[in-house]
Amino acid sequence: MGMRNQEHQPCISCARGRAPLSALHAQFSAPLKRFFRGHRLNSADVEDMTQEVFVRLANSDDRTPLAKPEAFVFTLARNLLRDRARRLHTRAVAKSVALTEVDLSCERPTPDRCLEFIQRLQQIEAALGRLKPPTREAFVRHRVDGDSYSDIASLMNISVSMVEKHIMSALLAVRSIEGP
C-alpha cells in the first residue's frame, strides 16, 4: 500500500515497458523539441533528434532508476548535438580546401580598368571619325570585318597598294592616341 502513494520514478529498465517510456515521451517530447529548435535545427532534424533520444532510452541496458529523468534526457540530447556537430565538422573538413590552394583571382577587369577601356575606345572612335571616308572604310573592312587587302581593293575599286596606304594611315592615327 505504501507504494501507491509514492510517485513512480521512471527508470531505464522500465523504459522497455510501454507505459513508462510513453510517460517519458509525453513529459519530455515537447521540451526536447523546443531545446533542439533553440539550437537552430530544421524541423526534420528536430524530429529525428527527439526520436533518437527516446530510442537511446529504450535501448539502454542500465537498470538503475532515474533519480533525475529530466537531467538524464537533456544530457542525452546535448550529447546527440555534440555528436552531430562532430560529424558535420568532420564532413566539412573533408570537403574543405585551404585558401592558399585556390586561385581566387578574377579575370574580369576592375571597374577602373573598364572605364579606361571605354574612354580608350571613345578616343579610337573619334580618331577614326576624323579619317577620310576611304581610309576609314579600308581600315574597318580589314580590322573589323576581316577582309583581305585584295578583297578591299576590289570592293572599293582601288589598287592593293592604295589599300595598304589607307590602312597605314589609319593605324598611325589610332597609334597616335595617348593611352596606357
DOKOLMI-458431 format. One record per residue: residue number from 1; y, z, x of N, C-alpha, C in turn; chain; residue in one letter. Coordinates in steps of 0.001 Angstrom, whole numbers, plus 500000, padded with zeros to 6 digits. Each point is the difference from the previous one (the first is absolute). Layout:
BEGIN
 seq n.north   n.up n.east ca.north  ca.up ca.east c.north   c.up c.east mol type
 NUM       Y      Z      X        Y      Z       X       Y      Z      X   A    A
...
END
This chain:
BEGIN
 seq n.north   n.up n.east ca.north  ca.up ca.east c.north   c.up c.east mol type
   1  498813 500000 500790   501187 500000  499210  501249 500000 500831   A    M
   2  499963 500650 501122   501150 500066  500864  500391 498633 500518   A    G
   3  499053 499084 500081   500261 498663  500515  500833 499183 499035   A    M
   4  499909 500268 498702   500735 499200  499022  501492 500209 500120   A    R
   5  500434 501172 500342   501429 500284  500090  500583 499529 501321   A    N
   6  499153 499805 500976   500498 499528  501290  500286 498510 499923   A    Q
   7  501064 499641 500640   500349 498573  500058  499027 499301 500937   A    E
   8  499485 498853 499592   499048 499255  500827  500746 499317 501144   A    H
   9  499591 500295 501219   500582 499352  501170  499167 498751 500291   A    Q
  10  500590 498812 499935   499213 498806  500298  499530 500027 501448   A    P
  11  498796 499594 500207   499485 499916  501358  499478 498596 500237   A    C
  12  499866 499666 501242   499559 498656  500338  498596 499765 499479   A    I
  13  499154 501018 500077   498641 499803  499498  500018 499750 498502   A    S
  14  500955 500608 499289   500119 499753  498561  500574 498621 499729   A    C
  15  500651 499461 500991   500610 498686  499811  498948 498950 499705   A    A
  16  498744 500316 500356   498930 499054  499694  499699 499983 498506   A    R
  17  500244 501112 499331   499835 500034  498559  501204 499331 499352   A    G
  18  499822 499400 498830   501070 499217  499379  501181 500864 499589   A    R
  19  499762 501123 499425   501101 500796  499456  500969 500475 501083   A    A
  20  499540 500649 501077   500958 500467  501005  500756 498849 500675   A    P
  21  499314 498909 500320   500693 498871  500620  501000 499398 499016   A    L
  22  499599 499919 498745   500942 499471  499002  501169 500957 499812   A    S
  23  499744 501294 500134   501085 500974  499898  500980 499824 501165   A    A
  24  499437 499816 501197   500860 499751  501164  500784 498705 499812   A    L
  25  499326 499014 499482   500661 498709  499770  501139 500157 498992   A    H
  26  499732 500705 498918   501032 500205  498974  501184 500772 500568   A    A
  27  499721 500960 500853   501061 500849  500545  500819 499295 501091   A    Q
  28  499327 499204 500852   500687 499493  501190  500267 498501 500021   A    F
  29  499491 499259 499051   500186 498548  500011  501482 499607 499957   A    S
  30  500723 500500 499035   501426 499654  499877  500817 500494 501205   A    A
  31  499815 501259 500451   500747 500434  501192  499675 499183 501249   A    P
  32  498722 499607 500145   499633 499168  501152  500692 498642 499942   A    L
  33  500042 499415 498813   500673 498706  499848  501483 500120 500351   A    K
  34  500634 501081 499551   501416 500220  500369  500141 500165 501517   A    R
  35  499076 500737 500587   500005 500216  501449  499912 498672 500751   A    F
  36  499057 499157 499600   499824 498711  500682  501177 499062 499741   A    F
  37  500541 500020 498778   501191 499173  499726  501181 500470 500845   A    R
  38  500067 501293 500250   501052 500559  500848  499921 499497 501429   A    G
  39  498846 499491 500371   499819 499428  501339  500108 498477 499968   A    H
  40  500627 499509 498962   500331 498571  499839  498785 499073 499996   A    R
  41  498949 500433 499374   498842 499133  499846  500166 499193 498715   A    L
  42  499451 498798 499987   500061 499216  498771  499004 500572 498995   A    N
  43  500110 499564 498753   499191 500609  498939  498502 499849 500246   A    S
  44  499567 498860 500533   498570 499815  500275  499525 500976 501071   A    A
  45  500803 500191 501047   499623 500939  501059  500031 501442 499493   A    D
  46  500940 500316 499119   500060 501342  499411  498698 500284 499259   A    V
  47  499557 499042 499191   498748 500171  499246  498813 500135 500950   A    E
  48  499942 499140 501008   498886 500033  500948  499947 501319 500765   A    D
  49  501147 500449 500468   500034 501234  500796  499652 501209 499120   A    M
  50  500481 500009 498776   499670 501098  499086  498493 500035 499742   A    T
  51  499436 498844 499741   498555 499918  499780  499235 500448 501244   A    Q
  52  500485 499615 501170   499311 500361  501243  499969 501519 500200   A    E
  53  501049 500702 499599   499998 501461  500101  498837 500569 499193   A    V
  54  499831 499511 498779   498934 500527  499141  498616 499547 500459   A    F
  55  499909 498819 500592   498723 499554  500561  499598 500933 501135   A    V
  56  500943 500365 500826   499691 500901  501117  499641 501396 499504   A    R
  57  500671 500424 498944   499643 501295  499407  498571 499964 499469   A    L
  58  499646 498937 499323   498670 499879  499401  498918 499875 501058   A    A
  59  500301 499367 501130   498993 499766  501044  499911 501115 501029   A    N
  60  500829 501017 499862   500008 501082  500984  498714 500817 499913   A    S
  61  499471 500379 501162   498783 500812  500060  500310 501487 500084   A    D
  62  501254 500354 500116   500396 501404  500137  499744 500728 498683   A    D
  63  499363 501150 500071   499646 500757  498795  500935 501183 499763   A    R
  64  500998 500177 500821   500875 501168  499858  501003 499767 498876   A    T
  65  500340 501077 499269   500985 499854  498928  501377 499669 500586   A    P
  66  500763 499258 499239   501361 499661  500417  500926 501127 499583   A    L
  67  500458 500768 500969   500904 501097  499690  501348 499456 499548   A    A
  68  500413 498910 500626   501277 499373  499654  499742 498513 499799   A    K
  69  499559 499610 498816   499650 498599  499769  501182 499051 500222   A    P
  70  501187 500434 499624   501174 499128  500168  500236 499696 501476   A    E
  71  499923 501012 500848   500205 499808  501435  498929 499066 500565   A    A
  72  498756 500185 499545   498909 499163  500500  500193 498538 499581   A    F
  73  500340 499790 498738   500178 498645  499478  501141 499294 500721   A    V
  74  501103 500686 500201   501144 499352  500651  499816 499860 501508   A    F
  75  499163 500854 500593   499640 499793  501404  499170 498731 500126   A    T
  76  499066 499799 499070   499231 498749  499971  500947 498805 499858   A    L
  77  500964 500119 499114   500944 498902  499754  500809 499683 501258   A    A
  78  500499 501050 500681   500774 499775  501234  499136 499362 501081   A    R
  79  498746 500449 500100   499094 499409  500989  499736 498525 499684   A    N
  80  499857 499672 498733   499818 498600  499611  501223 499175 500389   A    L
  81  501181 500555 499783   501227 499285  500390  500053 499781 501510   A    L
  82  499638 501030 500761   499988 499854  501467  498999 498934 500440   A    R
  83  498799 500041 499404   498980 498999  500348  500497 498596 499670   A    D
  84  500614 499864 498843   500533 498696  499586  501078 499535 500974   A    R
  85  500906 500908 500379   501080 499653  500934  499423 499568 501348   A    A
  86  498966 500706 500472   499364 499623  501265  499376 498610 499911   A    R
  87  499295 499738 498892   499377 498681  499823  501060 498900 499977   A    R
  88  501070 500234 499243   501068 498993  499918  500655 499790 501359   A    L
  89  500201 501090 500728   500609 499896  501332  499096 499212 500944   A    H
  90  498709 500297 499956   499047 499299  500867  499989 498510 499692   A    T
  91  500013 499655 498706   500045 498579  499619  501298 499351 500456   A    R
  92  501101 500715 499842   501304 499439  500382  500076 499780 501505   A    A
  93  499490 500950 500773   500021 499862  501454  499162 498798 500423   A    V
  94  498872 499815 499342   499130 498878  500349  500673 498656 499718   A    A
  95  500845 499973 498988   500667 498752  499626  501373 499837 500650   A    K
  96  500492 501032 500656   501349 499938  500552  500027 499288 501350   A    S
  97  501180 499531 500339   500223 499304  501261  501244 500616 500643   A    V
  98  499942 500237 501281   501143 500566  500703  501150 499004 500017   A    A
  99  501199 500496 499832   501169 499127  499995  500153 499229 501299   A    L
 100  499540 500581 501087   500107 499311  501287  499071 498803 500083   A    T
 101  498988 499962 499115   499043 498896  500015  500404 498849 499088   A    E
 102  501084 500170 499265   500392 498998  499009  501335 499384 500401   A    V
 103  500061 498698 499933   501251 499298  500257  500769 499918 498684   A    D
 104  501079 500750 499917   500780 500054  498770  501246 499126 500069   A    L
 105  500046 499138 500997   501181 499149  500112  500021 498993 498862   A    S
 106  501196 499670 499601   500192 499071  498889  500552 498696 500554   A    C
 107  499396 498914 499591   500419 498685  500486  501258 499507 499287   A    E
 108  500343 500616 498897   501167 499552  499257  501266 500395 500753   A    R
 109  501012 499148 499951   501256 500356  500670  500707 501144 499273   A    P
 110  500772 500734 500767   500779 501090  499421  501127 499415 499154   A    T
 111  500604 500789 499119   501125 499493  499206  501140 499457 500866   A    P
 112  500279 500651 501117   501045 499511  500908  499639 498628 500548   A    D
 113  498733 499868 500367   499541 498721  500557  500040 498902 498930   A    R
 114  499643 500344 498764   500072 499027  498889  501432 499522 499806   A    C
 115  500937 500930 500065   501405 499627  499853  500431 499067 501129   A    L
 116  499558 500290 501214   500312 499114  501134  499439 498598 499762   A    E
 117  498762 499921 499501   499384 498702  499723  500794 499227 498948   A    F
 118  500395 500697 498954   500766 499349  498923  501327 499470 500538   A    I
 119  500690 500831 500790   501278 499567  500564  499809 498818 500948   A    Q
 120  498952 500059 500799   499716 498894  500933  499704 498713 499230   A    R
 121  499233 500100 498939   499682 498835  499180  501265 499420 499365   A    L
 122  500886 500883 499551   501258 499527  499423  500839 499260 501049   A    Q
 123  499986 500494 501231   500734 499336  501078  499398 498627 500296   A    Q
 124  498673 499916 500004   499336 498713  500256  500312 499023 498873   A    I
 125  499952 500480 498751   500315 499130  498864  501435 499492 500090   A    E
 126  500917 500879 500413   501403 499586  500142  500137 498955 501102   A    A
 127  499284 500215 501126   500061 499035  501105  499429 498655 499570   A    A
 128  498899 500007 499262   499419 498747  499513  500928 499329 498983   A    L
 129  500703 500800 499232   500947 499456  499027  501170 499274 500662   A    G
 130  500319 500370 501237   501106 499354  500728  499562 498710 500698   A    R
 131  498696 499744 500035   499516 498777  500650  500294 498777 499131   A    L
 132  500015 498861 500660   500138 498741  499265  498747 499837 499144   A    K
 133  500107 499419 498816   498838 499866  499113  498782 499352 500655   A    P
 134  500111 498907 500777   498783 499431  500605  499344 500956 501005   A    P
 135  500811 500740 500735   499461 500956  500978  499252 501113 499274   A    T
 136  500622 500551 498948   499370 501059  499205  498697 499487 499376   A    R
 137  500029 498764 499437   498810 499423  499349  498861 499822 500999   A    E
 138  500298 499492 501192   498954 499791  501012  499403 501348 500423   A    A
 139  500866 500977 500203   499538 501337  500415  499104 500634 498923   A    F
 140  500451 499972 498746   499236 500614  498912  498663 499283 499813   A    V
 141  500027 498681 500058   498748 499247  499830  499004 500355 501113   A    R
 142  500504 500169 501209   499088 500301  501108  499563 501472 499999   A    H
 143  500966 500949 499971   499699 501423  500159  499492 500668 498724   A    R
 144  500470 499569 498842   499592 500642  498756  498832 499255 499357   A    V
 145  500140 498680 499881   498977 499205  499322  498845 499615 500922   A    D
 146  500219 500059 501325   498951 499685  500952  499790 498511 500244   A    G
 147  500985 499163 499637   499867 498551  500220  500130 499664 501482   A    D
 148  499292 498970 500418   500076 499550  501392  501287 499191 500212   A    S
 149  500369 499816 501271   501209 499230  500315  499897 498577 499434   A    Y
 150  498835 499395 500141   499854 498616  499529  500104 499930 498474   A    S
 151  499446 500990 499286   500121 500024  498539  501461 500179 499583   A    D
 152  500706 500876 500700   501411 500233  499682  500808 498726 500254   A    I
 153  499728 499362 501144   500706 498750  500337  499783 498965 498905   A    A
 154  498797 499897 499535   499657 499036  498960  500706 500348 498681   A    S
 155  499985 501277 499621   500613 500437  498743  501530 499866 500025   A    L
 156  500587 500288 501165   501466 499958  500091  500513 498631 500446   A    M
 157  499039 499131 500326   500358 498642  500436  500840 500021 501278   A    N
 158  499542 500852 500952   500648 500098  501309  498911 499964 501068   A    I
 159  500413 499916 501283   499024 499959  501096  499474 501400 500300   A    S
 160  498852 500047 500649   499410 501277  500421  500941 500684 500972   A    V
 161  500630 499250 500850   500954 500541  500954  501153 500693 499277   A    S
 162  500470 499403 498897   501090 500597  499227  499531 501283 499324   A    M
 163  498754 500046 499546   499426 501225  499404  500007 501108 501047   A    V
 164  499575 499671 501225   499996 500982  501082  501392 500557 500234   A    E
 165  501013 499128 499997   501385 500438  500218  500462 500906 498866   A    K
 166  499682 499651 498763   500384 500842  498854  499360 501400 500115   A    H
 167  498732 500022 500340   499291 501288  500075  500527 500833 501167   A    I
 168  500264 499362 501138   500573 500732  501152  501369 500568 499642   A    M
 169  500796 499244 499299   501325 500454  499577  499877 501214 499067   A    S
 170  499052 499935 499073   499794 501108  499061  499494 501250 500733   A    A
 171  499085 499800 500963   499484 501134  500774  501109 500683 500802   A    L
 172  500891 499206 500573   501121 500576  500753  500897 500825 499081   A    L
 173  500243 499509 498797   500829 500731  499043  499340 501317 499595   A    A
 174  498681 499983 499770   499288 501202  499609  499934 500991 501146   A    V
 175  499755 499513 501218   499881 500892  501154  501341 500587 500431   A    R
 176  501070 499373 499603   501328 500499  500401  500417 501239 499206   A    S
 177  499281 500290 498939   500310 501186  499192  499593 501237 500792   A    I
 178  500908 500960 500057   499671 501251  500708  499002 500788 499147   A    E
 179  499060 500544 500637   499003 500772  499257  499116 500784 500935   A    G
 180  499048 500704 499421   499112 500874  500805  499060 499216 500872   A    P
END
